[in-house]
């Protein structure tokens, strides 16, 4: 008799808890219609943004144990003791960049002979991501930046994104604020920066060109922002013309040209992708200079001890802000007069879990699951398989020494 593949939507086990889910009720229902040969169950959870009853009302089965399932769908890393040997797992493992804190997780995936498919590496052949939470990180990160600016200068109080029902309510909050003629700079040009730009638009902040942003003869009596693609914040050391693909392939051959923006911007929203070989945006010494003007940094990219020296640690959804004292290079009270206020939450989409989950689930159903439950003709599943049968996947063999602790 033919046995259906059984798939479980997992309860999240990471601490601090994440309220997102791979398939929201609406998408879970769509899944059952699109893949009738697959049995889907939802593991019961009391922390998820969607209650168990929302799934049962959609005709879905909610269970406590998932040991009898073949494929496990999660968002964040699964707690090692909860991993079931010889199953297939989907989640963001944060192991493929040799993240030291997750070496034990990678070791466990190998030892338990788990097939680990990482959401981050579900890509087209050209490397374009198929599913991501980036837009939501940009939306919430920029929104948090405006919260910080309002608090720092006692201008307004915005409701936290996590306390809004959904993104519509968050946008309606933005309609209430009135900003002075501040200048905001955004770095990056992908999904994350796109999300930040949506917030600027909803807040009534006018987009201007990077050239006008830096031009001392151009003054604005209303709030403005500029969005910078890499050619505006780096240049080739040898003086050759900027080439985006060359920059991606050879970041060490570039130097930062961002410093002029630090002299005119009041707030900075960092939405770029940063490679460790890339130049830093500015240094601790730059931040000590009397004309360093930026007073609020919403570091959506959140590279600790990386391109932005004030990002000395990640912050949390519960406590999103801390202060950085440029003179001492140490942490201080978030809104003290001399502080640069930093927002560096590393799981921003978790503040809008319902919207982010629905969007992510739709992407999986459209772009990934047809290859998982059919033929992987495009190599999508293969490219994202980090471990299988106790071995590293063919695209992740470079992790061998790391996994072995060498």
C-alpha positions as CSV (number, residue, x, y, z in Angstrom):
1,X,0.0,0.0,0.0
2,X,1.3,3.5,-0.9
3,X,2.4,5.5,2.1
4,X,2.0,9.3,2.0
5,X,4.9,11.5,2.9
6,X,4.1,13.0,6.3
7,X,5.2,16.6,6.9
8,X,5.2,18.5,10.3
9,X,5.2,22.2,10.9
10,X,7.4,22.4,14.0
11,X,6.9,24.2,17.2
12,X,9.9,26.6,17.5
13,X,12.3,25.6,20.2
14,X,15.0,28.3,20.1
15,X,15.6,30.7,23.0
16,X,14.6,33.5,23.0
17,X,11.4,32.2,21.4
18,X,10.4,33.1,17.9
19,X,6.7,33.5,17.1
20,X,7.0,33.0,13.3
21,X,6.0,29.8,11.6
22,X,6.9,28.3,8.2
23,X,3.2,27.9,7.1
24,X,0.5,30.2,8.5
25,X,-3.0,28.6,8.6
26,X,-4.0,30.1,5.2
27,X,-0.8,28.8,3.6
28,X,-1.1,25.4,5.3
29,X,-4.6,25.0,3.8
30,X,-3.2,26.0,0.4
31,X,-0.4,23.4,0.9
32,X,-2.9,20.6,1.4
33,X,-4.8,21.6,-1.8
34,X,-1.6,21.8,-3.9
35,X,0.0,18.7,-2.6
36,X,-2.8,16.2,-1.9
37,X,-0.4,13.3,-1.8
38,X,1.4,14.7,1.2
39,X,-0.1,14.6,4.8
40,X,0.5,17.8,6.8
41,X,0.3,18.1,10.6
42,X,0.9,21.1,12.8
43,X,2.8,20.6,16.1
44,X,1.0,22.3,18.9
45,X,2.6,25.6,20.2
46,X,1.6,28.1,22.8
47,X,4.2,30.8,21.6
48,X,3.3,30.9,17.9
49,X,1.7,34.0,16.5
50,X,-1.2,31.8,15.2
51,X,-3.1,29.9,17.8
52,X,-3.7,26.1,17.4
53,X,-7.4,26.8,16.9
54,X,-6.7,28.9,13.8
55,X,-5.2,25.8,12.2
56,X,-8.0,23.4,13.3
57,X,-10.6,25.9,12.0
58,X,-8.9,25.6,8.6
59,X,-9.4,21.8,8.8
60,X,-5.8,21.0,9.7
61,X,-4.6,18.4,12.2
62,X,-2.8,19.7,15.3
63,X,-0.6,17.2,17.2
64,X,1.8,17.1,20.1
65,X,4.3,14.5,18.8
66,X,5.9,14.5,15.3
67,X,8.1,11.4,15.6
68,X,6.2,9.6,12.8
69,X,6.7,12.5,10.3
70,X,9.3,12.3,7.5
71,X,9.9,16.1,6.9
72,X,10.1,18.8,9.6
73,X,9.5,22.4,8.7
74,X,10.8,25.1,11.1
75,X,12.1,28.7,11.0
76,X,15.0,29.0,13.5
77,X,17.5,26.4,14.7
78,X,16.0,23.4,16.4
79,X,17.1,22.7,19.9
80,X,19.6,19.8,19.7
81,X,17.8,17.5,22.1
82,X,14.6,17.9,20.0
83,X,16.3,16.7,16.8
84,X,14.9,13.3,15.6
85,X,17.5,11.1,13.9
86,X,17.3,10.2,10.2
87,X,14.6,12.8,9.3
88,X,14.6,15.7,6.8
89,X,14.6,19.1,8.4
90,X,14.1,22.6,6.9
91,X,15.2,25.7,9.0
92,X,17.8,28.5,9.1
93,X,20.7,26.6,10.6
94,X,23.3,29.4,10.7
95,X,26.1,26.8,10.3
96,X,27.3,27.3,6.7
97,X,29.4,30.4,7.5
98,X,31.2,28.5,10.2
99,X,29.3,30.2,13.0
100,X,31.2,28.9,16.1
101,X,28.1,29.0,18.3
102,X,26.4,26.5,16.1
103,X,29.2,24.0,15.6
104,X,27.5,21.6,18.1
105,X,24.3,21.8,16.0
106,X,26.2,20.9,12.8
107,X,27.9,18.0,14.6
108,X,24.5,16.8,15.8
109,X,23.0,17.0,12.3
110,X,25.8,14.8,11.0
111,X,25.8,12.4,14.0
112,X,22.0,11.9,13.8
113,X,22.2,11.4,10.0
114,X,19.7,14.2,9.4
115,X,19.1,15.6,5.9
116,X,19.3,19.4,6.7
117,X,18.0,21.8,4.1
118,X,18.7,25.4,4.9
119,X,16.2,28.1,3.9
120,X,19.1,30.5,3.3
121,X,20.5,28.4,0.5
122,X,17.3,27.8,-1.4
123,X,18.4,29.7,-4.5
124,X,18.1,29.9,-8.2
125,X,21.1,28.9,-10.3
126,X,22.3,32.5,-10.3
127,X,22.3,32.6,-6.5
128,X,19.1,34.7,-6.1
129,X,17.3,33.7,-2.9
130,X,13.9,32.0,-3.4
131,X,12.5,32.7,0.1
132,X,13.6,35.3,2.7
133,X,12.4,37.4,5.5
134,X,14.6,40.4,4.3
135,X,11.8,42.8,3.5
136,X,10.3,42.4,6.9
137,X,13.7,43.0,8.6
138,X,14.0,46.2,6.6
139,X,10.4,47.3,7.5
140,X,10.8,46.7,11.2
141,X,14.4,47.9,11.4
142,X,13.6,51.3,9.8
143,X,10.4,51.6,12.0
144,X,12.5,50.9,15.1
145,X,15.0,53.6,14.0
146,X,12.1,56.1,13.8
147,X,11.0,55.0,17.3
148,X,14.5,55.6,18.6
149,X,14.7,59.1,16.9
150,X,11.3,60.1,18.4
151,X,12.4,58.9,21.9
152,X,15.9,60.5,21.7
153,X,14.5,64.0,21.0
154,X,11.1,63.6,22.8
155,X,9.3,64.2,19.5
156,X,6.8,61.3,19.5
157,X,6.0,57.8,20.8
158,X,5.2,55.1,18.3
159,X,3.6,51.8,19.2
160,X,6.1,49.0,18.9
161,X,5.8,46.8,15.8
162,X,5.5,43.7,18.1
163,X,2.4,45.3,19.7
164,X,0.7,46.0,16.4
165,X,-1.7,43.4,15.0
166,X,-0.1,43.5,11.6
167,X,1.8,45.7,9.2
168,X,-1.3,47.8,8.3
169,X,-1.5,48.9,11.9
170,X,2.2,49.7,12.0
171,X,1.8,51.8,8.9
172,X,-1.1,53.7,10.4
173,X,1.1,54.5,13.4
174,X,3.5,56.3,11.0
175,X,0.7,58.6,9.7
176,X,0.6,60.1,13.2
177,X,4.1,61.4,13.4
178,X,5.6,64.7,12.3
179,X,9.3,64.8,11.8
180,X,11.5,67.8,11.6
181,X,13.8,68.2,8.5
182,X,16.0,65.3,9.4
183,X,18.3,63.5,6.9
184,X,18.3,59.7,6.9
185,X,20.7,57.5,4.9
186,X,20.1,53.9,4.0
187,X,22.8,51.6,2.7
188,X,21.9,48.6,0.5
189,X,19.8,47.9,-2.5
190,X,18.1,44.6,-2.0
191,X,14.9,43.3,-0.3
192,X,16.0,44.7,3.1
193,X,16.6,48.2,1.9
194,X,13.3,48.0,0.0
195,X,11.5,47.3,3.2
196,X,13.2,50.3,4.9
197,X,12.1,52.5,1.9
198,X,8.5,51.4,2.4
199,X,8.6,52.8,5.9
200,X,10.1,56.1,4.7
201,X,7.3,56.4,2.2
202,X,4.6,55.6,4.7
203,X,6.1,58.2,7.1
204,X,6.0,60.9,4.4
205,X,9.8,61.2,4.1
206,X,11.0,62.4,0.7
207,X,13.6,60.4,-1.3
208,X,16.5,62.5,-2.7
209,X,19.6,61.5,-4.7
210,X,22.8,60.7,-2.8
211,X,24.4,63.7,-4.7
212,X,21.7,66.1,-3.4
213,X,22.0,64.6,0.1
214,X,25.7,65.6,0.2
215,X,25.4,68.9,-1.6
216,X,25.8,71.8,0.9
217,X,23.9,74.1,-1.4
218,X,20.8,72.0,-1.2
219,X,18.8,72.5,1.9
220,X,15.5,70.9,2.8
221,X,12.8,72.2,5.2
222,X,11.2,68.7,5.3
223,X,12.5,65.2,6.2
224,X,14.5,63.4,3.5
225,X,16.4,60.2,2.9
226,X,18.9,58.8,0.4
227,X,19.3,55.1,-0.5
228,X,22.9,54.1,-1.4
229,X,23.8,51.3,-3.6
230,X,27.4,50.1,-3.2
231,X,28.9,52.5,-5.8
232,X,28.0,55.3,-3.4
233,X,29.8,53.9,-0.3
234,X,32.9,52.2,-1.8
235,X,35.4,52.8,-4.6
236,X,38.2,50.7,-6.1
237,X,41.6,51.2,-4.5
238,X,43.3,51.2,-7.9
239,X,41.1,54.0,-9.3
240,X,39.3,51.9,-11.9
241,X,35.6,52.3,-12.6
242,X,33.2,50.7,-10.1
243,X,31.8,47.3,-11.2
244,X,29.2,45.7,-8.9
245,X,30.0,42.1,-9.8
246,X,33.7,42.8,-9.4
247,X,33.0,44.3,-5.9
248,X,31.0,41.2,-4.9
249,X,33.9,39.0,-6.1
250,X,36.8,41.1,-4.8
251,X,35.6,43.2,-1.9
252,X,39.2,43.5,-0.5
253,X,40.1,45.6,-3.5
254,X,37.7,48.4,-2.4
255,X,37.8,51.2,0.2
256,X,35.0,53.1,1.9
257,X,33.7,56.4,0.6
258,X,30.9,56.6,3.2
259,X,32.5,59.1,5.6
260,X,31.0,62.3,3.9
261,X,27.5,60.9,4.7
262,X,28.4,60.7,8.4
263,X,28.9,64.5,8.4
264,X,25.4,65.3,7.1
265,X,23.1,62.4,8.2
266,X,21.1,62.5,11.4
267,X,20.1,58.8,11.2
268,X,21.5,55.8,9.5
269,X,19.6,52.6,8.5
270,X,22.1,49.8,7.6
271,X,20.5,47.3,5.2
272,X,23.5,46.2,3.2
273,X,25.1,42.8,2.8
274,X,28.6,42.9,4.2
275,X,31.5,40.5,3.4
276,X,34.3,40.2,6.0
277,X,36.8,41.2,3.3
278,X,34.8,44.4,2.5
279,X,35.9,47.8,3.9
280,X,34.3,49.0,7.1
281,X,31.9,52.0,6.7
282,X,33.6,54.1,9.3
283,X,35.9,53.6,12.3
284,X,35.7,54.2,16.0
285,X,38.1,57.2,15.4
286,X,35.8,58.6,12.8
287,X,33.0,58.5,15.4
288,X,35.1,60.6,17.8
289,X,35.4,63.5,15.3
290,X,33.3,66.6,16.3
291,X,31.5,66.7,13.0
292,X,30.3,63.1,13.1
293,X,26.6,63.9,13.0
294,X,24.7,60.5,13.1
295,X,22.9,60.1,16.4
296,X,20.7,57.1,15.7
297,X,21.9,53.9,13.9
298,X,19.3,51.2,13.0
299,X,21.7,48.4,12.1
300,X,19.4,46.0,10.3
301,X,22.3,44.0,8.9
302,X,23.7,43.5,12.5
303,X,27.2,42.4,11.8
304,X,28.7,42.4,15.3
305,X,32.2,44.0,15.6
306,X,32.0,44.5,11.8
307,X,31.5,47.5,9.5
308,X,29.8,49.7,12.0
309,X,31.9,50.1,15.2
310,X,28.9,51.0,17.4
311,X,27.3,47.6,16.8
312,X,29.0,46.0,19.8
313,X,26.3,43.4,20.5
314,X,22.9,42.3,19.1
315,X,19.9,43.8,21.0
316,X,16.6,42.0,21.5
317,X,12.9,42.5,20.6
318,X,12.3,43.0,24.4
319,X,15.1,45.6,24.7
320,X,15.8,46.9,21.2
321,X,18.0,49.9,22.0
322,X,21.3,50.6,23.7
323,X,23.7,53.5,23.7
324,X,27.3,53.7,22.3
325,X,29.7,56.3,23.7
326,X,32.0,57.4,20.9
327,X,34.6,58.8,23.3
328,X,35.0,55.6,25.3
329,X,33.9,53.1,22.7
330,X,31.7,51.4,25.3
331,X,28.0,50.8,25.9
332,X,26.0,53.5,27.7
333,X,22.4,54.4,28.4
334,X,20.4,54.2,25.2
335,X,19.1,57.8,25.1
336,X,21.8,59.7,27.0
337,X,22.8,63.0,25.4
338,X,26.3,62.0,24.2
339,X,25.2,58.5,23.0
340,X,24.7,57.3,19.5
341,X,21.5,55.3,20.0
342,X,21.9,51.8,18.4
343,X,19.1,49.4,17.3
344,X,20.7,46.0,16.4
345,X,17.9,43.4,16.8
346,X,19.0,40.3,15.0
347,X,15.6,38.7,14.5
348,X,13.5,41.8,13.4
349,X,10.9,39.8,11.3
350,X,9.9,38.2,14.7
351,X,8.2,41.5,15.5
352,X,5.7,41.1,12.7
353,X,5.3,37.3,12.8
354,X,1.9,37.0,11.2
355,X,2.7,39.0,8.0
356,X,6.2,37.7,7.7
357,X,5.1,34.0,8.1
358,X,2.3,34.3,5.5
359,X,4.8,35.9,3.0
360,X,7.5,33.3,3.7
361,X,5.0,30.3,3.4
362,X,3.7,31.6,0.1
363,X,7.2,31.7,-1.3
364,X,7.9,28.1,-0.2
365,X,4.7,26.8,-1.8
366,X,5.3,28.6,-5.1
367,X,9.1,28.3,-5.5
368,X,10.4,25.4,-3.4
369,X,7.9,22.7,-2.5
370,X,7.2,21.7,-6.2
371,X,10.8,20.6,-6.3
372,X,10.7,18.9,-2.9
373,X,7.6,16.8,-3.6
374,X,8.4,16.4,-7.3
375,X,11.6,16.2,-9.3
376,X,14.5,18.5,-8.2
377,X,15.1,19.4,-11.9
378,X,16.7,22.8,-11.0
379,X,18.9,21.5,-8.2
380,X,17.2,23.8,-5.7
381,X,17.0,21.2,-2.9
382,X,20.5,19.9,-3.6
383,X,22.1,23.3,-3.4
384,X,20.5,23.9,0.0
385,X,21.3,20.5,1.5
386,X,24.0,21.0,4.2
387,X,24.0,17.4,5.6
388,X,22.6,14.1,4.5
389,X,23.2,10.5,5.7
390,X,26.0,11.6,8.1
391,X,27.9,13.5,5.3
392,X,28.2,17.1,4.3
393,X,26.3,18.0,1.1
394,X,28.3,18.5,-2.0
395,X,28.1,22.3,-1.8
396,X,29.2,22.3,1.8
397,X,32.2,20.1,1.9
398,X,34.3,23.1,2.9
399,X,32.7,22.7,6.4
400,X,34.6,19.4,7.0
401,X,37.4,20.8,9.3
402,X,34.9,23.2,11.0
403,X,32.6,20.3,11.8
404,X,35.5,18.2,13.1
405,X,36.6,21.0,15.4
406,X,39.9,21.7,13.5
